[in-house]
Amino acid sequence: MLLQASVRLSCGTDRKRNGLNSKTKSVLVLVIRGRRGVSDTCRDRNHLTHWLELVTTTCPPSRTCSYNMTAAACWVSCAAAVLLCLLLPATQASGDVVDVGFDLLFESNTVELSDVPITFDSALPTWLTGTLVRNGLGLFENGDRSFLHAFDGFAKLTSWRFLGNGSVFFSTRFLASSFYNDSMTSASIAPYLLFDSVSPSFTFLERMKAIYHGIDNMNANVVRLPRDDGGYDYLALSDFWKVYEIFPDRLGTGTAVTSPLKGSHGTLLNNLFLNLLSSAHPLPEPRTDKHLTFLSSISVLPWIPSRMQLVRVVSTSQREVVASWEVERVAYMHSFSVTQTHALLLAHPMYVNVPCMITRVTPFDCLDWRPDITPGTLYVVNLQSGEVTSLTMDTVVFTMHHINAFNLQTEGQIILDLSAYPDPKFVASLRLSILRDPSRRNNFPVHTSLLRFLVDLRAKTVRQVLTPPQQPSLDFVSRLDMPSINECFRARKYCFVYGVVVKMDNSTLSKVAIVKRDVCGLGRDRAWLVPNHYPVEPLFVPNPQGLEEDDGVVLVPMIDGPARRSYLAVLDAHNLVLVAKSYLPTVVPYSLHGHFFEEIV
């Protein structure tokens, strides 16, 4: 017979319940299920410290003390429950929450703030002046509807403005896109094209409206482009050709821009293509003041091939084709690489299913993983001549983020570094039903690998090669994603990449590390981790007077799970030691990418 008992204890309840003065409530929930083990807080008998911390963790307001007892009796009961946790078999039941506070990453926050002063607990480098602007997710439902996938969350911009004298100001505002404004007006999720569907689903008429409205939620990144007058334009963007102008000094939203493409197809032929997919990570073109990106032009007629185009971004409204080539299938690509002479676009075998897109109107359902057709194609484009070399990969990979690429001294040879997965299964795991389930989210695959490829344009080959060795004590540092490098070393030989390692212990999301990987193999790997603290993409900011590649700081937005608060961590980029941190006046949900703009103070 299954023994089941529940004990709910609260140590230090408020005066209204038992006459105590404590303003905090602490709770320990113990559910005993005989020999099958325990769930909730009694997960691991070896984690005594963890359980003692739980006894003094502040509870959500909805939790109350189940028993009216003196403070001494309450603490004795809590201690007894902890002891019982240690003595019982240590197994994990499905109800365990082992990643305390992780849920805040994907919990809506409608708060908007402008120029709120924040205080760091230690002095900041005086050279750190400028504004960190990040783009990401802020709202996952509106009115009667909810998004199904995290990638569809309403775009929310967040900024930290560093004056260089110790003063820092924090702001956060939603991107006021047409999609956002129409949704707020209708008190629902307005019918626009999304990555996945919504619940309740759009009606047939709404799906037709979504096709008409197109993509409008630019929630992935921000970029700076030069203007002819010497100033800059700033854009919010995602994996699509359309972008939004933004004003980072006040996080304002300008107009939507869908740039005409000089040197592309004529007007009639353009109508037969969906100029839809692009990169969320435009890159500076070496030795110029221009940028590069790509455009996937999807043919709507089966007898006309789709096309890939490498695009030179002269300004926000002026773009020109560097190279254009036909493709049998259009691959979904998030980023790419450049060297001093070439651009490298990896078309891994995740292809857009055009008939599906036309009928279902949800890209997520219409991306086919087909490694049986090809292991993938690497397109290498000469930036000067526009010549395109197509190379078949020797390894099947799926990548969201290129790290860097550079030319070797041997003519025609290039090194390409990627954060790569064996397949795209983790994308499906980013559905909100999984991310909000403590059991399911700790079971989905998250590990990536830093992979290095040698591209030989003369031999027309691309093959995976070994990366320089990592330190044995830090054998997890190569499992990084969300990579960041010193941008002064973009398209050049480099040594350091910073990133995030999820499930550092190969077990739970409670251990997410910020890492520094030395790809030159000189033993300078580093890692920084606080259990149940959740970082997003780290961003390297160089010391303008620095002489070394890693002379600077790494800025990391974090969530303190036990405290249920957000903060910004400033790490020394050389050794990943915490320099300072500042808690924020509101929680910042998951942000994807950002940039540091030193000219905005």
N, C-alpha and C positions, 0 to 999 in steps of 0.2 A: 504494500500500500504506500502510495506516494505521500511523504510527509511534506506539508506546506505550511509555512507560517510567515507572517509579515510583522515587522516591528518598525514603526516610524517614530524617530526621536528628534526633538529639536532642542539644541542647547543654547540658552540665552535668548528666550523669547521676549516679547515686549511686555511693558508694564500692564497692559490691559488684560493679558492672559494670566500672569502669575506674579505680578508685582515687582519684576526685575527691571533694572534700568537699561539693559543692553538694547541697542537699536538694531543689532544684527540678528539674523536667524540662521542657525546652522542645522543641517539635517543629515541624517544617515539613514538610508533605506536599505533594509536587509531582507532579502527573500530567500528562504532556505528550501531547497527542493531535494531533500534526502541525498542519496549518493550521486545524483546527477550533478551535484555541485551547486554553485550559487550564481546569482546574476546581480545586475546593477553594480553597487559599489564593491561587493566582495568578489573581485575577479581574480586577483593574483596574490597569493599569500606572501610572495616575496616583496611586494610593494608596500611595506609597512608605512614608509614615509608618505606615500601617496594617500593612504587611507587616513593617516593622522591629519593631513592637509584637508581632506574632505570634511572632517569633523568641524573645521572652522571656516568652511567656504560659505560665503553669503548666498542665501537662497533667493530664487525669484520670488516676487511678492505673493504669488499664488500659493506658495507652500506655507503651511502652518504647523504649529506644534500639536501633536495628537494627545499629549498628556500634560496635565497641570502638575508640575513637580518643582521642588526647589532646584536652584542652580547646581548645588553639589550633587544631588541625586541624578540630575540630568547628565552631568559630565561623567559620573560613575557608570551610568547606563551606556553612554556613548563609548566609553573605554571598553566596557564588556563586549559591546557589539564588534568593536575593532578586533578584540582578542578572538572572538568567535570566527571572524573572517579569516584570521591567520590559521586557525586550527582546522577549518573545513577544507575539503578537496578543492583545488584551484582549477576550475574549468570555467569557460566563458559561455554564457547563455546569450540568446539572441537579443535580449533587451539591454545589454550593457552599453553604457556611454563611456567609451574609453578616451574619446577625443573631446574633452570638455571645452565648450565654447566654439567648436568648429562651425556650428550651425549659423553663427553670426555672419560668416562669409557670404551666405546666400539667404540672408534675411533682409527684407526691404527696409529702407530708411529714407523717409521723405523729408528729413530735415535739410534745409538749405541755409548756409551761413556765408557771410562776407567779411573778410579781414578781421577775424577774431584773433587777438594776440595769444600766443601760447608760450609756455616756458619750458626750457630744457633743464634737466637736472645737473648738467655739467656744461662747461664752456664749449662753444663751437669754434672751429677754426675761423679766423677773421677773414680768410680769403674766400669763404663759402658765401658768395653773394649771387643772387639770381632767384629764379622761381622753378620749383619742381611742379610739373603739371601731369596728372595721371587721368586716364580715361578708363571707365569700367562700368560695373553694374550697380544700379541703385534701387530698382523697383522691379519686382517679379510678378506683380499682379495689379490690377486696377479695376475697381468696381466688381462686376460679376465675372470677370475673366482672369485667368492666370496663364503665364507662360509654362511650357513643359520643359524647355531646355534653358540652361543657364546662359547660353550664348545670346538669348533674346532679351535679357534684362534691359530695361530702359537705361540709356547711356547717362552716366553721371560723371561730371568732371570734379576733380579735387586738386587743390594746390597748396603749396607751402612757399611763402615768399620770405627769403632770407635777406636781411638788410646788411649783414656783415658786422654789425655792432652788437650782436646778441639778440636783437629783436627779430621775431619770426611771426608771420601772420598766416592764419589758416582759413581757407575758403572751400566750399563745396556747393555745387549747383547742378541741376539737371541740364543736359543739352536740350535746348528748346527747339527741337526739330518739329517738322510738320507732324510726324508720327506721334511725338509726345504731346504736342498741343491738341491735336485732334482727339487723342485718347483722353486727355484731361477734360476736354469739353464734353465728350460723350459719356464720361464716367465708366469707361470700359477700355478694352484694347482695340484700337481702331484697326480696320482691315488694311494692312500693309504686308508686303512680303516679309517673311520671317525665316529664320533658320529651321525651326520646327513649328509645330502647331500650337494651338491654344486650347484651353478648356474653360467653358464649352467651346466646341469647334466653330469655326466660321461657317455660316450658311453658304449655299452655292452663290448667291448674289454677293455676299461679302468676299468670297474667294475671287470673284471676277473684279471686284473693287481693289482687292489686294494686288492683283496682276497689274491693274491700271496705275495704282499708286507706286508700286515697285518697292525697292529697298530704301529705307530712310533712317535706320537706327544705327548711327555711327559710334559704336561703343568700344572699339578695340585700341585705338592709339591716337596720338597727337604728333604733328610734324610741323616744322618751320620751313618755309620756302622764301627765298629772296625776292624782293621787288626791284623794279628798275630804278626807283628813287633811293635805293640804299636801305630801305626798311625791310620788314618781313611780313609775310602773311602766315597765319597759324591755322591749321586745319585739324578737325576731328575726322577720323576715318576708320574704316573696317576693311573687310576683304572684297570691296566693291569699288567700282569706278567713281561713283558719286561720293562727294565729300561735303563737309560743312565748314564754313569759315567760323573761327572762334576768336575771342578776345581774351587772352589768358590773364591779363592784369585784373580783370573783373569777372572772369569766367562767363562772359557773355556769348551769345550765339548769333552769328551773322546769317548769311544766305547760303542755300545749298548750291553746290557747283558741280555741274556735269560737263567737263571740258571737252570741246571739240578736238579732234585728233588730226593734226596736220600730217598729210602723207598717208592717211588711211584710205579705205575704200571710198568710192563715190557715194553720193547721196542715196541712189537707188539700192546699191549693194548693201549699204549700211542698214537699210530697212529689213534685210534678210538675216541680220545678225543681232544677237543680244550682246551688246557691249556691257557686260555685267561684272565679271569677276576680275579683281585686281589684287594688289598686295596691301596688307596692313602695315608693311614695313618698307616704305621707299628708302633708298640708300643714296648718299651723296655720290655723285660721279667723280672719281679721282681726278685731281688737278683741274677741276672746274668749280663753278658756283652753282651747278645744276644738280638735279637728282635723277634717279632712274627708278622706274617701276615697270610693271607689265600689265597687259590687258588680254584677257581671254575673250575672243569674239566667237560666240556660240552660234552656229548655223541653225536656223529653224527649218531648213529643207534638207532631207537626208542625202540628196545627191550633190549638195554643195559642201565641201569640207569646212570645218571650223578652222580658226586661225589663232595663233599666238603672236603677240607683238611685244617687243621690248620698246619701252617708251622713255624718251628724255623729257623730263619736266623742267621747262624753262621758267615758268611761273605758274601761279594757280590756274590761270586761264589759258596758258600757252603750252602745248605739248606737241611733240613730234615723234614720228616713228623712227627708231634706230634700225630695227629689223622686223620682218613679218614672215611667218612661215605657216604652211598648212599642217594640221594635225588630224589624225584619224579620230582621236577622242580628246576631250578637254579634261585635264586633271585639275583637281582642287589643289591650289597652292596658297600658302599663307605668307611665305617669305622667300627670299632668294639671296644670292651672294654676288659680290663683285671683287675683282682684282684690279690691278692698275691697268689692265688691258682687256679684260673680258667680264661678262656677266654670266652667272651660272644659275639656271633654272631647273630644278629637279621635279619632273613630272612623275611622281610615284603613282602606282597603279590604283588610284582612287579617282574614278571618273564620273563626270556629270552624265546622268541618264536623261537625255533631252525629252523623250516622250513622257517620262515620269514627271519631269518638271512642269510640262505643259498641263498635265491632267491633275496632279496632286498639289502643286503650288507650294511644296515644302522641300527646300534643298536637302534637309537632313535625310529624308526618306529616299532621295534620288541621287545619292552618292554611292556608287558601286565599287567595292573592293575586289579587284580582279588581277591578283598576282599570277593567275593561271595564263593570262594573256601575255604579260611581259613583266619582268622584275622592275621595270621603270626605265625612263629615258632622261638622261641629263643633256639639256640643251646648253651649249657653250657659245656665246655670242661675242664676236669681236666688236668692241666698242667703236673702233675707227671705221672699219669696212662694212660692218653689219653682217658679215659672214656667220652662218649658223652651222655648228658641228653637232650632230646628234649621236650620242653615245649610249649604249645599253648598259645599265647597271649590272654589276656582278652580285649584288646583294639586294634582296627585297627589304625595303624600309618604308616607314611612314614618318614624315617629319613635319612639325609645325614651324620649327625655328632653326634656320641656318645660324651658325655661330660666326664664322669668318672664312675667308679664302685668301690665298696669296700665291703669287708666282714663285716658282723655284728658279735657281740659277740656270738649270738645264732648260734650254729653250723648249717651249711647248708643254712644260709640266707645271701643274697647279695642285696645291693642297686645298682640300675642301673639308671643313669640319661642320658636323651636324649634331643636333640633339635629336636622336632618332628612336622610334619605336618599331617593334616587329610588325605591327599592324595598327589600325585605327580604332581598336575596341574601346579605348579609354574615352573617345569622343561620345560614344553612346552612354558611357557611365556618367556623363555630366548632365544627364537629365535630373531635374530638380527632385523627382520622386526618389532617386537614388541618393543624391547629395544630402537630402534631409532625413534619411534613414540611417541611424548610427550603425546598424549592422551591415546593411548593403554597401554603404560607402567605404567601409573598411575592407571590403572584399574585392573591389574593382581593381583592374590592373593600372598601375600608374608609372611604373619604372621605364625610364628612357635610358639611353646610353650615348655617351659622347663617342661618335664614330668619325674616323678620319679616312678620307678617300684620296687616292693619287690619280689625278687626271692627266693623261698623256695624249695631247692633241696630234702628235706625229704618229703614234701607234694606234690612235683612235680607240683607246681603252680607258676605262675607269674601274678601279678596283679598291676594295677596302684594305687598308694597311693598319698596322698596330700603332696605337697612340703611345707616347712616352709613358713609362711606368708611373703609377701612383704610389703614394706611401701606404704600406701594408696596414697601418693603424687607421687609415682613412680610406678604406677600400670602397666606400660608397660615393666618393666625390664625383666619379664619372657618371653617376646616374642623375645628372642635372638636366633641368629644362629651364625655361624663361631666362636664357643666357644674356649676359651683359658684359661688354668689353670696354676698354679704354678706346673711345672712338677715334683718337689720334692714330690708333693702330689698325683701323679698318682698312682692308685690302692690302695689308702688309703683314710680314712675319710678326707674330705676337707670341706671348707666353701665357697670359692669364685670362681666364673666363670665370665670371661669377654667375651663380645660378641657384635654383631651389631644388633640393632633393626631398621629395615626398616619401613618407614611410621609410625614413632613414634606417630603421631597425628591421625592415622587411615585414613589419607586423601591422602597425596601426598608424592612423593619421595624426596621432598625438605627438609624433616626433617628425617635425619638418625642419630641415636644416638649410641655412644659407652656407654655400660652399664657395671656395676658390680653388680652381683646378689649374695646376701648372702644366701646360701642354708642352713645355720645354723639358720636362722631366728632371728638374733640379731639386726636387724634394720640398717645394714651397706650397704644397697643398694645405688648405686651412678649412675649418668648419666652425660654425657658430649655431647653437641650438638652445632653446629654452622649451622644455616639454609643455605641451598644451598652449604654446604661443605659435601663431600661424602667420608666416610671412607671405607676401606676394613677390612679384618680380623685383629683384634688387637692381639698383641703378648706380653705376660707377660715375662719380664726378671727379675729374682730375684737378689736382692742385695746379693752378696756372704757372706757378714757379717751380713745379716739380721736375726732376731729372729722370726719374725712373717710371717705368710703365705703370706700376701699382702705387704711385704716389698720389693719394687722393682719399676720398671717402666713398662709402657705399650707403646709399639711402634706401631704407627698407620699411615700407608701411607694414605694421604688424597688428594682429589681434591678440590681446591677452585674454585667453580663454577663461581662466578662473575668475578674473576681475570683470570679464565681459565688457572690455573697453579696447579702443584702438589707440595705438601710439606710433610715432615715427622713430625708428632706430637709426642712429648714425654710427656706422662702423668704420674703423681704420681699415682701409683697403689693403694695407700691407700684411696685417696679422689677423684681421677680422675680430679685433677686440672692440667691445662697445665703447664708443666715445661719449655718447649722450643719448638720451631719449626724452620724448615729450608726449604725454598723454593728450588726447584730443577731446574736444568738447562734445563729440558725437561719434558713433561707430561708423567706420568706413567699410561697406561691403566689398566684395572681391573686385579689385581693379586689375586690369589686364596689362596695359603697357603705359609708358610715359616717357617724358624727356625733361631734361634740366635746361632751362633757357637762361643763360647767364646775363643776358641783356635786359631782362625784365626784373626790376627791383622796385 
